[in-house]
């Protein structure tokens, strides 16, 4: 939902280059999540039907589409509050994933991947800044 709010609000404010950049970035990000949805279906050995694939797709993409529609009609400040709530949700998930990594004994891998993730985040910001958004 927050991705859609960011896209819709950017488009509503006339920042179309930012909206297009967000669409491309979120699309690339969500494609990797789609692999996690489809992998169990592919592992079953039989080809899933289109309705079977439609429901996970709607569950995964529906909130983004709805957020885009809502984001086009909201002012900037309510969207910022909603995105702040989304940031808190992401922080909660990261903390839970770190706890899982600690329990499974993957401290070294986690310690190496956190700086890598931060570096990739800064690189993404550099690309967005270079694109003029």
mmCIF file of the C-alpha atoms, coordinates in Angstrom:
data_MODEL
# 
_entry.id   MODEL 
# 
loop_
_atom_site.group_PDB 
_atom_site.id 
_atom_site.type_symbol 
_atom_site.label_atom_id 
_atom_site.label_alt_id 
_atom_site.label_comp_id 
_atom_site.label_asym_id 
_atom_site.label_entity_id 
_atom_site.label_seq_id 
_atom_site.pdbx_PDB_ins_code 
_atom_site.Cartn_x 
_atom_site.Cartn_y 
_atom_site.Cartn_z 
_atom_site.occupancy 
_atom_site.B_iso_or_equiv 
_atom_site.pdbx_formal_charge 
_atom_site.auth_seq_id 
_atom_site.auth_comp_id 
_atom_site.auth_asym_id 
_atom_site.auth_atom_id 
_atom_site.pdbx_PDB_model_num 
ATOM 1   C CA . UNK A 1 1   ? 0.000  0.000   0.000   1.00 0.00 ? 1   UNK A CA 1 
ATOM 2   C CA . UNK A 1 2   ? 2.785  2.426   0.890   1.00 0.00 ? 2   UNK A CA 1 
ATOM 3   C CA . UNK A 1 3   ? 4.449  1.846   -2.481  1.00 0.00 ? 3   UNK A CA 1 
ATOM 4   C CA . UNK A 1 4   ? 1.220  2.802   -4.217  1.00 0.00 ? 4   UNK A CA 1 
ATOM 5   C CA . UNK A 1 5   ? 0.803  5.885   -2.001  1.00 0.00 ? 5   UNK A CA 1 
ATOM 6   C CA . UNK A 1 6   ? 4.286  7.072   -2.983  1.00 0.00 ? 6   UNK A CA 1 
ATOM 7   C CA . UNK A 1 7   ? 3.634  6.483   -6.691  1.00 0.00 ? 7   UNK A CA 1 
ATOM 8   C CA . UNK A 1 8   ? 0.179  8.094   -6.668  1.00 0.00 ? 8   UNK A CA 1 
ATOM 9   C CA . UNK A 1 9   ? 1.269  11.105  -4.641  1.00 0.00 ? 9   UNK A CA 1 
ATOM 10  C CA . UNK A 1 10  ? 4.304  11.703  -6.868  1.00 0.00 ? 10  UNK A CA 1 
ATOM 11  C CA . UNK A 1 11  ? 2.123  11.591  -9.979  1.00 0.00 ? 11  UNK A CA 1 
ATOM 12  C CA . UNK A 1 12  ? -0.477 13.898  -8.415  1.00 0.00 ? 12  UNK A CA 1 
ATOM 13  C CA . UNK A 1 13  ? 2.201  16.495  -7.653  1.00 0.00 ? 13  UNK A CA 1 
ATOM 14  C CA . UNK A 1 14  ? 3.391  16.434  -11.248 1.00 0.00 ? 14  UNK A CA 1 
ATOM 15  C CA . UNK A 1 15  ? 6.637  14.603  -10.481 1.00 0.00 ? 15  UNK A CA 1 
ATOM 16  C CA . UNK A 1 16  ? 6.169  12.050  -13.245 1.00 0.00 ? 16  UNK A CA 1 
ATOM 17  C CA . UNK A 1 17  ? 9.863  11.170  -13.530 1.00 0.00 ? 17  UNK A CA 1 
ATOM 18  C CA . UNK A 1 18  ? 9.865  10.210  -9.843  1.00 0.00 ? 18  UNK A CA 1 
ATOM 19  C CA . UNK A 1 19  ? 6.633  8.227   -10.278 1.00 0.00 ? 19  UNK A CA 1 
ATOM 20  C CA . UNK A 1 20  ? 8.102  6.293   -13.223 1.00 0.00 ? 20  UNK A CA 1 
ATOM 21  C CA . UNK A 1 21  ? 11.338 5.658   -11.316 1.00 0.00 ? 21  UNK A CA 1 
ATOM 22  C CA . UNK A 1 22  ? 9.313  4.372   -8.343  1.00 0.00 ? 22  UNK A CA 1 
ATOM 23  C CA . UNK A 1 23  ? 7.271  2.100   -10.606 1.00 0.00 ? 23  UNK A CA 1 
ATOM 24  C CA . UNK A 1 24  ? 10.417 0.592   -12.114 1.00 0.00 ? 24  UNK A CA 1 
ATOM 25  C CA . UNK A 1 25  ? 12.144 0.213   -8.741  1.00 0.00 ? 25  UNK A CA 1 
ATOM 26  C CA . UNK A 1 26  ? 9.136  -1.297  -6.995  1.00 0.00 ? 26  UNK A CA 1 
ATOM 27  C CA . UNK A 1 27  ? 8.503  -3.567  -9.968  1.00 0.00 ? 27  UNK A CA 1 
ATOM 28  C CA . UNK A 1 28  ? 12.035 -4.950  -9.795  1.00 0.00 ? 28  UNK A CA 1 
ATOM 29  C CA . UNK A 1 29  ? 11.762 -5.348  -6.031  1.00 0.00 ? 29  UNK A CA 1 
ATOM 30  C CA . UNK A 1 30  ? 8.369  -7.059  -6.172  1.00 0.00 ? 30  UNK A CA 1 
ATOM 31  C CA . UNK A 1 31  ? 9.463  -9.430  -8.937  1.00 0.00 ? 31  UNK A CA 1 
ATOM 32  C CA . UNK A 1 32  ? 11.819 -11.088 -6.473  1.00 0.00 ? 32  UNK A CA 1 
ATOM 33  C CA . UNK A 1 33  ? 8.938  -11.463 -4.009  1.00 0.00 ? 33  UNK A CA 1 
ATOM 34  C CA . UNK A 1 34  ? 6.927  -13.113 -6.763  1.00 0.00 ? 34  UNK A CA 1 
ATOM 35  C CA . UNK A 1 35  ? 9.524  -15.861 -6.999  1.00 0.00 ? 35  UNK A CA 1 
ATOM 36  C CA . UNK A 1 36  ? 8.766  -16.728 -3.377  1.00 0.00 ? 36  UNK A CA 1 
ATOM 37  C CA . UNK A 1 37  ? 5.057  -16.969 -4.155  1.00 0.00 ? 37  UNK A CA 1 
ATOM 38  C CA . UNK A 1 38  ? 5.468  -19.061 -7.300  1.00 0.00 ? 38  UNK A CA 1 
ATOM 39  C CA . UNK A 1 39  ? 8.271  -21.385 -6.116  1.00 0.00 ? 39  UNK A CA 1 
ATOM 40  C CA . UNK A 1 40  ? 6.068  -23.572 -3.884  1.00 0.00 ? 40  UNK A CA 1 
ATOM 41  C CA . UNK A 1 41  ? 3.509  -23.841 -6.666  1.00 0.00 ? 41  UNK A CA 1 
ATOM 42  C CA . UNK A 1 42  ? 6.175  -24.896 -9.170  1.00 0.00 ? 42  UNK A CA 1 
ATOM 43  C CA . UNK A 1 43  ? 7.674  -27.417 -6.721  1.00 0.00 ? 43  UNK A CA 1 
ATOM 44  C CA . UNK A 1 44  ? 4.420  -29.392 -6.570  1.00 0.00 ? 44  UNK A CA 1 
ATOM 45  C CA . UNK A 1 45  ? 5.175  -30.952 -9.931  1.00 0.00 ? 45  UNK A CA 1 
ATOM 46  C CA . UNK A 1 46  ? 1.908  -30.034 -11.647 1.00 0.00 ? 46  UNK A CA 1 
ATOM 47  C CA . UNK A 1 47  ? 1.186  -26.841 -13.482 1.00 0.00 ? 47  UNK A CA 1 
ATOM 48  C CA . UNK A 1 48  ? -1.058 -24.450 -11.485 1.00 0.00 ? 48  UNK A CA 1 
ATOM 49  C CA . UNK A 1 49  ? -4.187 -23.062 -13.145 1.00 0.00 ? 49  UNK A CA 1 
ATOM 50  C CA . UNK A 1 50  ? -4.581 -19.377 -13.980 1.00 0.00 ? 50  UNK A CA 1 
ATOM 51  C CA . UNK A 1 51  ? -7.121 -18.817 -11.176 1.00 0.00 ? 51  UNK A CA 1 
ATOM 52  C CA . UNK A 1 52  ? -4.632 -20.361 -8.731  1.00 0.00 ? 52  UNK A CA 1 
ATOM 53  C CA . UNK A 1 53  ? -2.025 -17.822 -9.889  1.00 0.00 ? 53  UNK A CA 1 
ATOM 54  C CA . UNK A 1 54  ? -4.517 -14.939 -10.021 1.00 0.00 ? 54  UNK A CA 1 
ATOM 55  C CA . UNK A 1 55  ? -5.310 -14.898 -6.295  1.00 0.00 ? 55  UNK A CA 1 
ATOM 56  C CA . UNK A 1 56  ? -1.727 -14.580 -4.998  1.00 0.00 ? 56  UNK A CA 1 
ATOM 57  C CA . UNK A 1 57  ? -1.155 -11.929 -7.675  1.00 0.00 ? 57  UNK A CA 1 
ATOM 58  C CA . UNK A 1 58  ? -4.139 -9.910  -6.533  1.00 0.00 ? 58  UNK A CA 1 
ATOM 59  C CA . UNK A 1 59  ? -3.148 -10.279 -2.903  1.00 0.00 ? 59  UNK A CA 1 
ATOM 60  C CA . UNK A 1 60  ? 0.392  -9.125  -3.719  1.00 0.00 ? 60  UNK A CA 1 
ATOM 61  C CA . UNK A 1 61  ? -0.425 -6.328  -6.172  1.00 0.00 ? 61  UNK A CA 1 
ATOM 62  C CA . UNK A 1 62  ? -3.879 -5.198  -5.105  1.00 0.00 ? 62  UNK A CA 1 
ATOM 63  C CA . UNK A 1 63  ? -2.781 -3.014  -2.174  1.00 0.00 ? 63  UNK A CA 1 
ATOM 64  C CA . UNK A 1 64  ? -0.211 -1.235  -4.347  1.00 0.00 ? 64  UNK A CA 1 
ATOM 65  C CA . UNK A 1 65  ? -2.846 -0.455  -6.976  1.00 0.00 ? 65  UNK A CA 1 
ATOM 66  C CA . UNK A 1 66  ? -5.293 0.723   -4.315  1.00 0.00 ? 66  UNK A CA 1 
ATOM 67  C CA . UNK A 1 67  ? -2.564 2.822   -2.682  1.00 0.00 ? 67  UNK A CA 1 
ATOM 68  C CA . UNK A 1 68  ? -1.830 4.482   -6.035  1.00 0.00 ? 68  UNK A CA 1 
ATOM 69  C CA . UNK A 1 69  ? -5.467 5.492   -6.426  1.00 0.00 ? 69  UNK A CA 1 
ATOM 70  C CA . UNK A 1 70  ? -5.643 6.826   -2.860  1.00 0.00 ? 70  UNK A CA 1 
ATOM 71  C CA . UNK A 1 71  ? -2.249 8.564   -3.114  1.00 0.00 ? 71  UNK A CA 1 
ATOM 72  C CA . UNK A 1 72  ? -3.413 10.602  -6.093  1.00 0.00 ? 72  UNK A CA 1 
ATOM 73  C CA . UNK A 1 73  ? -6.133 12.209  -3.984  1.00 0.00 ? 73  UNK A CA 1 
ATOM 74  C CA . UNK A 1 74  ? -4.284 12.841  -0.706  1.00 0.00 ? 74  UNK A CA 1 
ATOM 75  C CA . UNK A 1 75  ? -2.221 15.835  0.254   1.00 0.00 ? 75  UNK A CA 1 
ATOM 76  C CA . UNK A 1 76  ? 1.443  15.368  1.013   1.00 0.00 ? 76  UNK A CA 1 
ATOM 77  C CA . UNK A 1 77  ? 1.250  15.418  4.835   1.00 0.00 ? 77  UNK A CA 1 
ATOM 78  C CA . UNK A 1 78  ? -1.172 12.483  5.331   1.00 0.00 ? 78  UNK A CA 1 
ATOM 79  C CA . UNK A 1 79  ? 0.909  10.429  2.890   1.00 0.00 ? 79  UNK A CA 1 
ATOM 80  C CA . UNK A 1 80  ? 4.061  11.210  4.890   1.00 0.00 ? 80  UNK A CA 1 
ATOM 81  C CA . UNK A 1 81  ? 2.361  9.943   8.047   1.00 0.00 ? 81  UNK A CA 1 
ATOM 82  C CA . UNK A 1 82  ? 1.290  6.741   6.317   1.00 0.00 ? 82  UNK A CA 1 
ATOM 83  C CA . UNK A 1 83  ? 4.795  6.193   4.935   1.00 0.00 ? 83  UNK A CA 1 
ATOM 84  C CA . UNK A 1 84  ? 6.189  6.714   8.444   1.00 0.00 ? 84  UNK A CA 1 
ATOM 85  C CA . UNK A 1 85  ? 3.890  3.947   9.645   1.00 0.00 ? 85  UNK A CA 1 
ATOM 86  C CA . UNK A 1 86  ? 5.157  1.731   6.830   1.00 0.00 ? 86  UNK A CA 1 
ATOM 87  C CA . UNK A 1 87  ? 8.752  2.470   7.873   1.00 0.00 ? 87  UNK A CA 1 
ATOM 88  C CA . UNK A 1 88  ? 7.953  1.308   11.398  1.00 0.00 ? 88  UNK A CA 1 
ATOM 89  C CA . UNK A 1 89  ? 6.503  -1.906  9.979   1.00 0.00 ? 89  UNK A CA 1 
ATOM 90  C CA . UNK A 1 90  ? 9.661  -2.537  7.983   1.00 0.00 ? 90  UNK A CA 1 
ATOM 91  C CA . UNK A 1 91  ? 11.791 -1.914  11.072  1.00 0.00 ? 91  UNK A CA 1 
ATOM 92  C CA . UNK A 1 92  ? 9.734  -4.477  12.998  1.00 0.00 ? 92  UNK A CA 1 
ATOM 93  C CA . UNK A 1 93  ? 10.251 -7.070  10.255  1.00 0.00 ? 93  UNK A CA 1 
ATOM 94  C CA . UNK A 1 94  ? 14.009 -6.392  10.143  1.00 0.00 ? 94  UNK A CA 1 
ATOM 95  C CA . UNK A 1 95  ? 14.290 -6.844  13.917  1.00 0.00 ? 95  UNK A CA 1 
ATOM 96  C CA . UNK A 1 96  ? 12.376 -10.137 13.710  1.00 0.00 ? 96  UNK A CA 1 
ATOM 97  C CA . UNK A 1 97  ? 14.610 -11.366 10.873  1.00 0.00 ? 97  UNK A CA 1 
ATOM 98  C CA . UNK A 1 98  ? 17.708 -10.494 12.892  1.00 0.00 ? 98  UNK A CA 1 
ATOM 99  C CA . UNK A 1 99  ? 16.323 -12.546 15.798  1.00 0.00 ? 99  UNK A CA 1 
ATOM 100 C CA . UNK A 1 100 ? 15.781 -15.512 13.460  1.00 0.00 ? 100 UNK A CA 1 
ATOM 101 C CA . UNK A 1 101 ? 19.329 -15.167 12.122  1.00 0.00 ? 101 UNK A CA 1 
ATOM 102 C CA . UNK A 1 102 ? 20.673 -15.116 15.686  1.00 0.00 ? 102 UNK A CA 1 
ATOM 103 C CA . UNK A 1 103 ? 18.726 -18.276 16.634  1.00 0.00 ? 103 UNK A CA 1 
ATOM 104 C CA . UNK A 1 104 ? 19.881 -20.159 13.536  1.00 0.00 ? 104 UNK A CA 1 
ATOM 105 C CA . UNK A 1 105 ? 23.536 -19.302 14.099  1.00 0.00 ? 105 UNK A CA 1 
ATOM 106 C CA . UNK A 1 106 ? 23.972 -17.072 11.038  1.00 0.00 ? 106 UNK A CA 1 
ATOM 107 C CA . UNK A 1 107 ? 25.636 -14.214 12.908  1.00 0.00 ? 107 UNK A CA 1 
ATOM 108 C CA . UNK A 1 108 ? 28.617 -13.955 10.551  1.00 0.00 ? 108 UNK A CA 1 
ATOM 109 C CA . UNK A 1 109 ? 26.463 -13.890 7.433   1.00 0.00 ? 109 UNK A CA 1 
ATOM 110 C CA . UNK A 1 110 ? 24.129 -11.335 9.002   1.00 0.00 ? 110 UNK A CA 1 
ATOM 111 C CA . UNK A 1 111 ? 27.051 -9.158  10.108  1.00 0.00 ? 111 UNK A CA 1 
ATOM 112 C CA . UNK A 1 112 ? 28.384 -9.106  6.546   1.00 0.00 ? 112 UNK A CA 1 
ATOM 113 C CA . UNK A 1 113 ? 25.025 -8.572  4.844   1.00 0.00 ? 113 UNK A CA 1 
ATOM 114 C CA . UNK A 1 114 ? 23.850 -5.608  6.932   1.00 0.00 ? 114 UNK A CA 1 
ATOM 115 C CA . UNK A 1 115 ? 26.615 -3.269  5.662   1.00 0.00 ? 115 UNK A CA 1 
ATOM 116 C CA . UNK A 1 116 ? 26.070 -4.641  2.159   1.00 0.00 ? 116 UNK A CA 1 
ATOM 117 C CA . UNK A 1 117 ? 22.366 -3.798  2.414   1.00 0.00 ? 117 UNK A CA 1 
ATOM 118 C CA . UNK A 1 118 ? 23.168 -0.297  3.643   1.00 0.00 ? 118 UNK A CA 1 
ATOM 119 C CA . UNK A 1 119 ? 25.619 0.165   0.780   1.00 0.00 ? 119 UNK A CA 1 
ATOM 120 C CA . UNK A 1 120 ? 22.977 -0.947  -1.726  1.00 0.00 ? 120 UNK A CA 1 
ATOM 121 C CA . UNK A 1 121 ? 20.505 1.480   -0.141  1.00 0.00 ? 121 UNK A CA 1 
ATOM 122 C CA . UNK A 1 122 ? 22.956 4.350   -0.550  1.00 0.00 ? 122 UNK A CA 1 
ATOM 123 C CA . UNK A 1 123 ? 23.629 3.270   -4.136  1.00 0.00 ? 123 UNK A CA 1 
ATOM 124 C CA . UNK A 1 124 ? 19.887 3.270   -4.841  1.00 0.00 ? 124 UNK A CA 1 
ATOM 125 C CA . UNK A 1 125 ? 19.648 6.788   -3.400  1.00 0.00 ? 125 UNK A CA 1 
ATOM 126 C CA . UNK A 1 126 ? 22.514 7.868   -5.643  1.00 0.00 ? 126 UNK A CA 1 
ATOM 127 C CA . UNK A 1 127 ? 20.697 6.481   -8.695  1.00 0.00 ? 127 UNK A CA 1 
ATOM 128 C CA . UNK A 1 128 ? 17.479 8.267   -7.719  1.00 0.00 ? 128 UNK A CA 1 
ATOM 129 C CA . UNK A 1 129 ? 19.369 11.517  -7.155  1.00 0.00 ? 129 UNK A CA 1 
ATOM 130 C CA . UNK A 1 130 ? 21.221 11.148  -10.477 1.00 0.00 ? 130 UNK A CA 1 
ATOM 131 C CA . UNK A 1 131 ? 17.899 10.558  -12.233 1.00 0.00 ? 131 UNK A CA 1 
ATOM 132 C CA . UNK A 1 132 ? 16.765 13.966  -10.997 1.00 0.00 ? 132 UNK A CA 1 
ATOM 133 C CA . UNK A 1 133 ? 14.100 12.762  -8.596  1.00 0.00 ? 133 UNK A CA 1 
# 
